[in-house]
Amino acid sequence: MKPVAIISFFLTFLLLSSTAFAQIQYYGADISLNEKGKAQVKLTVTFLKPEEEFDISLLGRIEKFSASSMGIPVDCSVTVGGISYVKCKLNLTQERRTIELNFETNDFVRIIEDKYYFDADLSLGKSINSLFVSVKLPEGFGLVSEDVKGRISFPENATILSDGRRHIISWKFIDSAANQTLRFYVLYERVQGFQTLNISYLMGFVIVAILVSIFFYFRFLRKPEKIILSVLDEFERKVFDAIKEAGGEVNQKKVVQATNLSKAKVSRVVKSLAERGLIEIERLGRTNKLKIVKKKFKFF
């Protein structure tokens, strides 16, 4: 009986482990933006096993919400405010483990001068096997060039595609941890004189594209910090300013003292700034040494 007991133990352990470490089999976000910054959002969630409840909080006000599972309506309550809360009661089966949430919002996009800043936190607080997010820009819009090597978007592993009329920015992740922040942002702008071109105008299009790229490069090379810093929230700017005032390099404990924020809050903000590539973190005993990535800013 011992071999049978051992096999049974390991099978139970593997089943429980897969449930603990991968609660969501697939999570997809398909976001389409219009010229005024309104976002049409479709969230698709496939569970590893039938769940009874599902909830998500979204920064901003949402409208025209609907939820379904393979065409069958899902019972969800929505509380709309500065943060919108969605709570759904599910009636899923092993064969029907996918739900689809659709809504619109005007709060994923902010206008900064003549630029458009898309920022969405799609965190679920659950581990995810496979994650795919795509953001489709309005027709006639393109990414703002940060330098000749890249564009302003986060996370940095974005794939940039085009369907011939619109640019599509997408991200794909495998095995995302439950505590991983799923925040995505894109800085884009209207491309003047954009139109769909046929093959007879291809050469002219290439020439114009080169000239526009040179224009953007020289224009934004002189003031990249203005664009980058404009997208920071209140706490991120407060911590960043504390590091800057210390000469661009400071002990994290001193940042806590200078900002009068809690240690936990400073740690979360520091992690966000590091993920954006604005600061570097160096472990120093029981604390961290924080350094601004100076090559991105001309005030150093």
LOGU-347263 format. One record per atom (N, C-alpha, C): x, y, z. Coordinates in steps of 0.2 Angstrom, whole numbers, plus 5000, padded with zeros to 4 digits. Layout:
BEGIN
XYZ...
This chain:
BEGIN
500449945000500050005000500450065000501150065002501550125003501650154996501850114990501850154984501250184982500650154983500050194981499950254985500150254991500050314995500550364993501150344991501650394989501350434983501150394978500950414971500350464972499850444977499250484978499450554981499950544986500250614989500550654984500950634979501250674974500750704969500250664967499750684963499350744966499150734972498850794976499250854977499950844978500350904979500450934972500450904967500550934960499850974958499350944960498650974959498551044963498751034969498751094973499251154971499851134969500351174967500151214961499851174956499651214950499051264951498651244956498151294958498351354961498951344966499151404970499551444965499951414961500451464957500151484950499651454948499351484941498551474942498251524944497551534945497251544939497551584934497251604928497651574922497351534918497651504912497851554907497351604906497451654900497151714902497451774901497251844903497451884897496851904893497051954887496652014888496952074886496652134885496752164878496252184875496152214869495952284869496352334868496152404869496152444863495652474861495652514855495552584857495952634855495852704857495652744851495152794852494952834847495252904847495152954843495553014842495453054848494853054852494753094858495053054864495353004864495652964870495252914873494652904870494152854873494452784872494452744877494652674876494052624876494052584871493552524871493952464873493752434878494152384881493852314881494152264879493952194880494452154884494152124890494652084894494352014894494851964892494651894892495051854897494651824901494951784907494751714906495251664906495151594906495451564912494951534917495251504923495451434922495951414927496151344927495651294929495151324933494651284935494051324936493451304936492851344937492851384943492751444943492751484949492051514950491951524957491251554959491251624958491751664959491751734960492451764956492351824954492951864950492851934952493351964953493352044954493952074951493852134949494452174947494252244948494852284950494752354951495152394946494852444943495152484937495152554939495752584938495852654939495452694934494952734936494552774932493852754932493452794928492752784928492552744921492252684922492052644916491252654915491152644908490452644906490252594901489652584899489452534894489752464896489652444902489952384904489552324902489852264900489452204899489952144901489652094902490052034904489651964901490051924899489751864896490251804896489951744896490451684895490151644889490451634884490251604878489551624876489451684876488751714874488251714880488351684886487951684891488051744896487551784897487751844902487951824909488451864911488751844918488451904923488251884929488051924934488551964937488652034935489152074938488852134941489152164947488952224950489552274948489452334947489952384945489852444949490352464953490352524957490852574953490552624951490952674947491152734951491852754950492052814954492752824951493152854955493852864954494252804952494052754956494252684955493552644954493552604948492952564947493052494949492552474953492552404955492052354952492252304949491852254946491852184950491352164952491252104956490752054952490951994950490551954946490451884950489851864950489651794952489651754946490051694946490151654940489751584941489551564935489151494935489551454929490151444930490551414925490551334926490851304921490951234921491651214918491851154918492451134916492551154909492051144905492051164898491951234896491751274901491551344900491851384906492551394905492951424910493151494908492951524903493151594900492551644901492751704903492351754904492551814899492151854897492351914893492051984896492452034898492152094900492252144895491752184894491852244889491652304892491952364891491752424894492152484890491952544891492352604888492552644894493052684893493252734898493652784895493552844898493952904895494552924900494652874905495152894910495852854909495952814903496552784902497052824898496752884895497152924891497152994894497753034895497753104897498153134891497953204891498353244886498853284889499453274887500053314890500353354884500153424884500353474879500053444873500353424868500053404861500153324861500353294866500453224867499953184870499853124869499353084872499653024876499453024883499752974887499252924889499352864887498952804889499252764895498852754900499152724906498552684909498652614909498152574912498452524917498152514922498352464927497852404927498052344924497652294923497752234928498052254933498252194938497652164941497752094942497252054944497352024951497952024953498152004960498151924960498251894954498251824953498751804949499051744950499551714945499251694939499651704933499351704926499851664922499551604919500051564915500251604908499751634905499851674899499551734899499851794897499551854897499751894890499251924887499351954881498952024881499252074880498952144880499152184873498652214870498752244864498352314865498652364862498352434862498452464855497852474852497852494845497752574845498152614842498152684842497652704837497352764838496952794833497252794826496852794820497152804814497452874813498052884811498352944810498752964816498852914821499252934827499852884827500452904830501052864830501352874837501852824839502252834845502652894844502852924850503252984851503952954851504452974847505152944848505552974854505752934858506152954864506952964861507152924857507852934854507852884848508352884844508452844838508352774839508452744845508452674846507752654849507352694852506752664854506152714855505652694858505052734858504752734866504352784868504152784874503552744875503652684879503152634880503452594886502952564890503152524895502652464896502852404898503552384898503952384891504652384892505052394886505052344881504752284883504752224878504152224873503952284872503352294867503552274860503052244857503052234850502652284846502952324841502552374837502452344830501752344829501552324822501052374819500852364813500352404810499952364805499252374805498852344801498752384794499152434793499152474787498852534788498452544793498152604795498252634802498352584806498452594814499052564816499352594821499952564825499652514831499952464832499752414837500352404841500252414848500752404853500552344857500952294858500752234861501252204866501052164871501552134876501252064877501752024878501651954880502051924885501751894890502151874896501951804898502351764900502251694902502351684910501951654914501951644921502151704925501551744925501651814929501451794936501751824941501651814948501051854950500751824956500151854958500251934960500851944963501052014965501352054960501352034953501652074948501152124946501352194946500952244943500952244936500352244933500152244926499952314924500452354924500352424922500652434915500352464910500552474904500452554902500952584899500852654896501252664889500952704886501152724879501052804878501552834875501552904874501552904866500952944864500852944856500653014855500653024848500453094846500153084839499753134836499553134830500053154825500053114819500553114814500253164809500453224808500153264803500253244796499653254792499653234785499653154784499453114789499453044788498853024784498952984779498452954775498652884772498152844770498352784767498652794760499252764759499552774753499552704749499552714742499652654738500352654736500452604732501152584730501452644726501052684722501352734718501652794722501452794729501752854733502252824738502452764737502852734742503552764743503852784738504452824738504352894742503852924740503752994744503552984751503252924753503052914760503752894764504152864761504852844764505252904765505252954761505653014761505253054767504653064767504253104772504453074779504353004780504452964786505152984789505652984784506352994787506453074789506153114786506153184788505753194795505153164795504853174801505253144807505553084806505953054811506553094814506853134809507353174810507153234814506553264813506253314816506053294823505753244824505553214831506253204835506753174832507353164836507653224839507753274834508053344837507653384841506953374840506453414845506453384852506453314852506353284859507053274862507553274859508253254862508453314866508153374865508353434869507953434876507353394876506953404883506653334884506953284884506653214886506453214893506753244898506553244905505853274906505653324902505053354903504453314901504553274896504053224894504053164899504653144901504653084906504353104912504553154915504353174922503553194922503353214916502653234916502153174917502353114917501953064917501953024924502353054929502453034936501853054940501653014944501053034949501353074955500953094959501153134965501753104969501653034971502153004975502752994971502752974965503352954961503753024960503453074959503753144958504053164965503753154970504053164977504653134978504653064977505253024978505853044973505653054967506153074962506453134964506053184966506353254968506853244974506653204978507053194984507753164982507753114977508453094975508753144971508453184967508753234963509053284967508753304973508953364977509553334981509653264982510253244985510853234980510753254974511353254969511253194965510653164965510553104960510753034963510953034969511152974972511052974980510652934983510552944990510352874993510352864999510152815003509452815004509052755003508352755003508052775010508452765015508152785022508152865022508552895019508552975018507952995014507752955009507152975005506552965009506552915014505952905018505852965023506452995025506453055030506253115026506553125020506453185016505753195014505453135012504753135009504153125014504353105020503853095026503353045024503552995019503152945017503352875021502952825022503052765025503652725021503952685025504452645021504152595016503552575017503252525012503052565006502752625007502552675002503152684997503752705001504352724997504552664993504552604996504852544993504452534986503752544987503352534981503452584975503552644977503652694973504352684969504852664973505552654971505552594966505152544967505052494962504752514956504252554956503952584950504452624946504852664949505252714946505852664943506052614946506552574943506252534937505652514938505352474932505252524926505252584927505152634921505852654919506352624922507052644920507352714922506952744926507152814929507752814934507752754938508252754943508552684944509152674947509452614948509452594955509352534957509352514964509952474966510352494971510952454973510952434980510952374981510852344988511452364992511252394998511852425003511652405010511852345012511752325019510952305020510652345024509952335025509552385022509852425018509452475014509652475007509452525003509652524996509952594994510352594990510652654987510252674980509952724980509552744974509952794969509952784963510352824958509852834952509852904951509552924945509952904938509552874933509852854927510052924923510652954924510753024922510753034915510852974911510852984904510253004901509653004905509053014902508853094904509253124908509053194910509653244909509553304906510053344905510253394910509853384916509953434922510553404926510853354924511453324928512053344924
